[in-house]
Amino acid sequence: MGKTMQNDQLDVAIIGAGRFGSCMHQILGSDTPLVRKKEPIPKADLYWLTVQDTNISTLAAQFPHGSTVVHSS
């Protein structure tokens, strides 16, 4: 990682294609992956979960150790 916003962009993957995830995908742009159910999760600097609270633990187990993950619902 070690990226700074001045030099490089932060690679964000949005996990969850509901209303909020889809809106954030539009705001951040089409280069930002929007992961739907059962799709593979791409490598990213930041994983933004926009899923129901009950799905967090299942998804969290799929990320590499030490990943940066945030959640909005």
N, C-alpha and C positions, 0 to 999 in steps of 0.2 A: 504494500500500500504506500504510505508515505507521500501521497499526492497532495498538492496544495491547489486551491482554486485559482491561484494566480498563474500556474504553469500548465496544469492539466485539468481536464474535467473529471469529476467523480462518476464512476460507472454505477448507475442505480438500476436495480431490477425491481419492478413492481409485481408483487405476487398477489393475485386476486383481481378479477376483471369485473367486479361489481360497479356500482355507481361511483364510489370514491376512487377506486383504482383506475377506472376508465377516464375519469376527469383528470387525475394526476398524470396519466399517460398523455393526454392531450396537452396539458400545460408544459410538461417536460419535453415533449416532442417525440416523434416517431422513432428516434434512435434508442429510446428507452424501452427495454423489453417489458411487455405486459404478459405475464404468465397466467394462463387459465388452468382450470382443473386438469390434472393428469398430464400436463406438459412438463418437459424437463426444465429444471431451473438452471439458468445460465450462470456463469461465473460473473461476479460483480463485486464492487467495493462496498456497496451498501444494499441490503435487501430490505425493501419496504413492504411489510405485510399489510394488506388491506382486506383481511379475511375476518370471519367471525372468531371470537375469542376461543371457541371450542376447537378450532383448527390449528391454533398456534403451536402446541407441543408437537403435533405430528409433523408440521412443516419444519420446525426448528431442528429436528433430528436430521434433516436432509442437508443442512448447510455445513460447510467446512468448519472445523474447530477454529474459534477466534474470529468468526465473521461478525460484522456489524449489522445488527438487525433492529429495525424499528417497527412499531405496530400502530396502525390507526384503524378504527372501526366506526 
